[in-house]
């Protein structure tokens, strides 16, 4: 535990010991003021830490004020003491400002600190001036003036102090007004924008039970407990909204639902932004940019819509953008307003493009059984033929060749070739003579006929079937599809800056190297290439499906597949970082979603994936790719036969005579 934390914890114990020991210290802070502040903390209802910048208070006043923490039992009190003066006055003031800001920044993330400032103390107005964004972010402020003598100070006194300060709409600045000896009113002061007039609202009224006592009754005067809801009326203030327009003609069709496939996300959110502004009681001025905004490493600046948000030329980003880590530090993402993603869309290729359809009709066990039938039948037929010749000739030697060329000899080569031909529904030039051999042949032909019929039926179905093998980016990378990308700003950025290995390889091998700049093409051109098949086009889903629904035949809408490339979630609505409008804009966007307005606009402008209603209405002709395995068998078989023929030719032409001479010489020797 740090020294400052120890000091904060020990202070209440020291004050308690003083009270129990009966010490009395003169205090100028009125007891009713202390009671009212304690009641305010209780009304806020959170375990606040109270940080008091009251350098002009004496020990008695601090002791009186510290009773808030003692009575509440859950409020940590911290009195920020002034630092010792240095010889250089300007350095002393600067060091004091840094010291105060550093003290506040220790609790910047807790959102639980009430900062008490007494305007009677020197340097209090400078403290408020140096607070900057702390006035409307993360802290609650209580301004009081404990000056003695004269009539109670009115609200005008505090308005004069806050006149040039950023007490924006998200601020929680309380001012304490003494109305009479028994009542203290708490009001809040804020302004809609930096240049607008200060507004006030009544927060609570504390009435003392006994004059001069800390006990009293707190009356809640708020119209709504949530500050952002209570102040949602911006009184006609003009908000600045930046929207991305990639086609100049979009400005003519922002609300008429024409050309829905052009700048769709901007058209959806233009309508939603207008509804949001109406909910906030404000007006809006739009500015047009051509890109969402990307960081320029050369200039060190952001361009596009993000650049306008960063440089305070826009309050709202009216065109949602992707959620990326480098943007989190410069803009504030609020809500997902458009459920759309960009993906590779392609028609599922025929099964023959990814599989060998000639081995698919049967599984492995059926293929093994079919081969076993051929082999067993050949062996049985061989045994039958051998027994047939043995009985006819009455000897055990191998039978000679039959005198009739149409009669099958007892040769495994002939029986195996006959059974293999039967599996292909081919006849045979030779036939067995005996009844048993012919029975084996007939049964084998029948069995193989059923297998052939089943195989042929499955082949026809498989040739018309689409492939479902391409499911991931890795499958897409290994496929024979051609690729294209919709020519948009964000597609060019994310494809050229991809770092993940698979995505980088897909861009380098399938997009950049084959096509170069021509890989980024117009929407209509890419959708037309999808129609012809074997082409994957990266496009926003709703935009692409709109053109597909209008241009494709019903049977062409079947078999469409999607694979996501961009590693991002759906686009988010964004505003300035540390914007005072954050909470009310977020609530407004959530209400648009809850009331169905967001769904309605997205449904009207984004086209869903078309349903397949004509899947069996068109026969797909067989192409050369479908019979590619058969072509390879013919080519390999022709090559093998040619090789054997040439080998035999060379042997009989040049080598046979020499071999015979060598054999004769060996026999004579």
C-alpha positions, 0 to 999 in steps of 0.5 A: 500500500502506498504512502498516500493510501496509508495517509487516507486511511489513517486520517479518519482514525486520527479525527475519530480519536480527537472527537473521542478525546473531547478536543474542540477546535474552532470551525468556520464550516457550518454543521448544516453544510457538512450534513447537506454534503453527507446527504448528497453523497447518500443520494448519489448512492455510490461508495465515493471517495471525497477529495477536497482541495481546501487549502484555506481551511483550518484544522477545525474546518477539516475536522468538521467536514471529515465527519461525513466519512465518519458518519457514512462509514464508507466514504474515504476522505482525502485533503490535498495539502498545498506544496511548499513554495519554491523560490521561483513563483512561476515554477511553483504554480506549474508544479502545483498544477501538476501536483493537483492533476496527478492527484486527480489522475490517480482515481481517473478509472474508478469514476467514484471520486467527488472533488470538493472545491471551496472558491474561498481558497486561493487557486481554486479557480486556477484548479478548475481552469487546469482541470480540462476534460476532468470537468466532464469525464470520470469525476463529480465536482462540488463547488462551494463558497464558505466566505463569511459575511454578507447575503448568501451567494446566488447561482450567478456567482458560480455561473461566472466562475464556470463561464469559460470552462468546459462544463459540458453535457456529461459533467457532474458539477454540483453547486451548493446554495444556502437559501436560509439558515435551514435549507441548502439547495444543490444545483447542477450546471452544464452546457450543451457545447463549449460555445453555448450558454450555461444551463442549470437544473435542480438536483436536491434540497436539504432541510435541516431538522434543527438549525445548525445541526447535521441532521436533516431531510434530503428532497430529490428534485431530479426528473430522472436519475440518469444524467444522460437521460435527463439532459438528452434534450440538446436544445437544437444544438447542431451536431457535426456528422461525417459520412463516407460517400464513395459515389457522388450520386449517393447524395441524391438517393440517401432516403429514397431507397434507390441504388441500394447497392451503392454506399449502402452502409452510409444510406442506412446510417444516414437515416439512423443518424437523423432519427438519433438527432431527433431523439436528442432534440438537436440538428445535424450538419453533415460533411462528406469524405471519401474514406473511413480513415487510415493511419498515414505512417508518413505524416503520422495523421489519420485521414478520412472520417477518423481524421475528422473525429480526431481533429474535432471537426466532427462529433459523429461518425455517421458511417460505421466502421470496422473495429480494429485495435489501432483505432480504439485509441483515437475513437469511441465505438458505441453500437453495432448498427449494421449487421453486414460483412464482406466475404468471398462469394462463389458458386459451388464448383462441380464435384469433379473439380475437387474430387475424383467422381469415378471412385465416389459411387462406392465406398472402400469396402464395396470396392474391395468386395468387387475386386474380390469377386473378380479375383475369386471368380477367375480362380474358381473358373480356372480350377473348373477349366483345369478339372474339365481338361483333366477328366477329358484327357485322363492325365495330370499334366497341364492340358494343351491348348484347345483346338477350337479358338472359341473355347476357353483354355485353363489359363489364369490370364484368360479367366482374369481378363474375362472377369474384368471385362464382365465388370465393365459389361464387355463380352468375351470371345471365348467361352467355357464348355462345361456346365459348371464353368458356364454357371460360374460365368453366368453368376459372375456376370449377373453380380457385376451387372448389378454393380455396374448399374449402381455405379452408372446411376451414382456417376450421373448424380455425382456429375450434377452435384456441387462440391462442399469441400471448400469451407475455409480460407485454406480450402479456397487457397488450394482450389482452382478458382479464380479470384476478384475483389470489389474495388472499394477503399477498405478492400484495397486497404485490408487486402494489401495490409494483410499479415496473417499467413493464409490471408497474405498467401491468398492475396499474393498467390491468387490475387496480386500475382495473376491480376495485379491492379486488375484484381480490384474490379467493379461490382457488376463485373465481379457478380457476372463472373460468379455466374459463370462459375469457378470464380470467387468475388470478395464483396459486401454480402448485402450489396452483392446479393442485391445484384445477384437477385436482380440478374441471376436466373433462379437455378443460378442462385443455387449453390452460392457459398460464402467464406469470410476473409476480413478478420473484423466484426460487424461495423460499429457506430463511432464518435470522438474519443472522450466525447461528452455526448457518448452516453446519450448517443449510446442510449439513443442508438440502443433505443433505435435498435429496441424500437425496431427502427434499426432493423427496418432500415437494414432490412430495406437496404440490405438484401439477404441471400437469395433462396434456391427455388430452381435447383433441379431445373437445369441439367449441367452438361459434362465437361472435360474436367468431369472425365479428366480421370478417364482421360488420364487413364487413356493417356497412361494406358496408351503410353504404357502400350506404346512403351511395351510395343517399342520394347518388343519391336527393338527386341525382335529387330535387334536383340533376338538374333544375338540372344539366340547366338549366345544360347547356341555358343553356350550349348556347344561349350 
